[in-house]
Each structure stands twice: as structure tokens, then as C-alpha cells.
Amino acid sequence: MYPFEFHMGETRLSGHLVFEMLAYTLGYRLYVWQRARSRDLISDEGRMWIFLGAALGAFLGSHVLGLLEHPDYLKQLNLQVWMGQKTIIGGLLGGLVGVELTKKRIGVRTSSGDLMTYPLIFALAVGRIGCHLAGLTDGTHGIPSSLPWAVDFGDGISRHPVNLYEILFLSGLAACLYWQERKQPFPDGFRFKIFMVAYLGWRFLLDYLKPVWQVPGLGLSSIQLAVMAGLAYYFWDWRKKPIFAP
């Protein structure tokens, strides 16, 4: 069963690729639907530049951190191998840097992330279905486990289905955000910050259930170190501009 493929006659499509494309497509459509029903203070041109900054930052961040997860690949000097390494955390943090630099350049001061929060959560969850269907091939599987819901991806070893854990976490996070906003709207930018802090914290813990390379002497993975940097940024930002102030 793993890695799962869709069969269309003689054509075979990777389940991972199909759900990755669905994640991008459906996530963007949800963003367009939300923006049409909200009062966006950022112009169409401003949004275009912000998207470009986010895309460039996410591309660079995803591949750089992906390579740092596998330092042996750095010795190969093989662009194809390098381009095959990517990670969501690198994409999110790189995209954040790209957006903030772009907003500073074009003079946008209002939050641009709130509208992207639910589309990002939805896209991440859909993409994780593809990661689960990929089995052992994309390196996002968990460590061996004897729990009753552990999954055998075809090598005879039962493992933590960490991608399914993440789908459940993202679903719960979206429900909590929606329920809280129904009671009282968040201040500008708060929705996206809550998403980022919650997701970064989640990924820090989840890496302990993955067979990842750890930085010698630290006992932490490259992703966990990047997560700590991201959390430090948000705590610094909250101290500078306290959102809980009356």
C-alpha cells in the first residue's frame, strides 16, 4: 500500500504529489474566498508583492533548512539532490522573513498573515495526507512504536503515524481559533501569531517522534533549532508590542 499511487490506465500518479498539488490549489482558493468576504486593508498590488516575497522566502528557507537536516548531502555538490530537500518549517520561517522585508519595503504596516492563517492550516493538513501516503519515501515517518495505532509502511516495522498526528493537531487548532473568534475577534495580526507559535511549538515536540539527525552535543535537530529561533522572534515581538494589553 505504501507508497500509495493513483492508477489511471497506464499512468501512475504519486499520492504524495497529488495531495501536494491539492494543498496548494485548495489553500489558495480558500484564501481567495476569504478575502472576497473580508475587508482587506492591503491593496491588490500590495498583496501581489507580499506573495512574491513570501514565495521567494519560503523557497529559500525550505531548501536551506531541508539541507541542514541532511548535512551529508552538502558534500555531494549535486543541485538535483539539494533541490529535493525541503521542509515546511523552513518554508514558514523563510516566508515570514520574506513577507516582513517586503512589507517594510512597500510601506505596509497592517497584518498580512491573518487572511492566510486558515488557508495555511488547511493546506498543511491536506499536504500531510500526501506525506502519510508516501510512507518511508519522503522521510517524514515516525520512529518505531508498539502503540495499537502504529502503522507499518511496508518494511515490517510499526511506526508512529506522525503525519496523522499533525492532521489532528491542525484540525484542533483551527477549531480552537474559530471558536475563540466567534466569542471575541482577535486584534490585528493575532490570529496568525497564535497559529505560528502553536505550530512551531508542536513541531518542536513532534521531532522527538521522528528519526531525525541531531546536532552533535545539543541533542536537537536542525528543525528544532529553527523552531526555537522562530519562537524567540515572536516572544520578542510580543514583549515589544504586547497584544494582551487592555
RAHUCOR-V8835 format. One line per field, one symbol per residue. ss: DSSP state (H for helix, E for strand, - for the rest). phi: phi as a letter, one per 20 degrees, with the letter a starting at -180 (. if undefined). A space follows every 10 residues. Layout:
BEGIN
ss->???
phi->???
END
This chain:
BEGIN
ss->----EEEE-- EEEEHHHHHH HHHHHHHHHH HHHHHH---- ---HHHHHHH HHHHHHHHHH HHHHHHHHH- HHHHH---HH HHH----HHH HHHHHHHHHH HHHHHH---- ---HHHHHHH HHHHHHHHHH HHH------- -E-E------ EE-----EE- -HHHHHHHHH HHHHHHHHHH HHH------H HHHHHHHHHH HHHHHHHHHE ---E------ EHHHHHHHHH HHHHHHHHHH ------
phi->.dffcedcme ecdfgffgff ffffffffff ffffffdcee edfgffffff ffffffffff fffffffffc gffffelcff fffeebbfff ffffffffff fffffemedf fdegfeffgf ffffffffff ffffmefdmd feegbdffef deeodndfcf efffgfffff ffffffffff fffbfffgnf gfffgfffff fffgffffdd edfdfgndmc efffffffff ffffffffff cfeeff
END
